[in-house]
Amino acid sequence: MLSSISQVILKKSANEKHESLIKEYLNVRVITAYAMFFASTIITVFAYKYVPLSLGPVLESCGYVFVAVLSYIFLKERLKRKQVIGLVLITVGVLIVSFGGKI
């Protein structure tokens, strides 16, 4: 989720006009977003102590859903029918794996 939020912050920053190339890449939003990416990576490394490696990619795929939902809410981006179907399939797949196929 943290990584998804940082991606939305980066997109918000990219949509703005900046006075110079330096201000485009060295502003509060960009620095905050990359700090969040770094924190997300560190948290993931520690999480792998307790989560089986086989579940890692499954949980990471939730990021696609988070980014789409956050983009819809904060960036007012529209989701196409195929995208919604894909997000539903990802969510169903994550649920099936997380419940060990007991659904």
C-alpha positions in Angstrom: 0.0 0.0 0.0 2.8 2.4 0.9 4.4 1.8 -2.5 1.1 2.5 -4.2 0.6 5.8 -2.4 4.1 6.9 -3.4 3.3 6.1 -7.1 0.3 8.3 -6.9 2.3 11.1 -5.3 4.9 10.9 -8.1 2.1 11.0 -10.7 0.7 14.1 -9.1 4.1 15.8 -9.2 4.6 14.8 -12.8 1.3 16.5 -13.7 2.5 19.8 -12.4 4.4 22.5 -14.2 7.9 23.2 -12.7 10.1 26.2 -13.1 13.2 24.1 -13.8 14.4 20.6 -14.2 16.0 20.6 -10.8 12.7 21.7 -9.1 10.9 19.0 -11.1 13.0 16.3 -9.5 13.9 17.9 -6.2 10.6 18.9 -4.7 8.8 17.8 -1.5 6.4 15.5 -3.3 9.1 13.6 -5.3 11.5 13.3 -2.3 8.6 12.1 -0.1 7.5 9.6 -2.7 11.0 8.1 -3.1 11.4 8.0 0.7 8.1 6.1 0.9 9.4 3.7 -1.8 12.6 3.1 0.2 10.6 2.5 3.4 8.3 0.1 1.5 11.4 -1.9 0.4 12.8 -2.0 3.9 9.4 -3.2 5.3 9.2 -5.8 2.6 12.6 -7.2 3.5 11.6 -7.5 7.1 8.2 -9.0 6.2 9.9 -11.8 4.4 11.2 -13.1 7.7 7.6 -13.9 8.6 5.8 -14.4 5.3 6.6 -17.4 3.0 8.5 -16.4 -0.1 5.8 -18.0 -2.2 3.2 -15.5 -0.9 5.3 -12.4 -1.7 4.5 -12.0 -5.3 0.8 -12.7 -4.6 0.7 -9.9 -2.0 2.7 -7.6 -4.3 0.0 -8.0 -6.9 -2.4 -6.2 -4.6 -0.4 -3.1 -5.5 -2.0 -3.1 -8.9 -5.4 -2.9 -7.3 -4.3 -0.2 -4.8 -2.8 2.0 -7.5 -5.9 1.7 -9.7 -8.2 2.6 -6.8 -6.0 5.5 -5.6 -5.7 6.8 -9.1 -9.4 6.8 -9.5 -10.0 8.6 -6.2 -7.1 11.1 -6.2 -6.2 11.6 -9.9 -9.7 11.2 -11.3 -8.5 8.6 -13.8 -11.2 6.5 -15.4 -11.0 2.8 -15.3 -12.0 0.9 -18.5 -14.1 -2.3 -18.3 -11.1 -4.5 -19.1 -9.1 -2.9 -16.3 -11.9 -3.5 -13.8 -12.2 -7.1 -14.9 -8.4 -7.5 -14.5 -8.5 -6.0 -11.0 -11.4 -8.3 -10.0 -9.4 -11.3 -11.3 -6.3 -10.2 -9.3 -8.4 -9.8 -6.2 -10.0 -13.2 -6.6 -6.6 -14.8 -7.2 -5.2 -13.2 -4.1 -8.2 -14.4 -2.1 -7.9 -17.9 -3.4 -4.1 -18.1 -2.6 -4.5 -16.5 0.8 -7.2 -18.9 1.8 -5.1 -21.8 0.6 -7.7 -22.7 -2.1 -10.4 -23.3 0.6 -12.9 -21.0 -1.0 
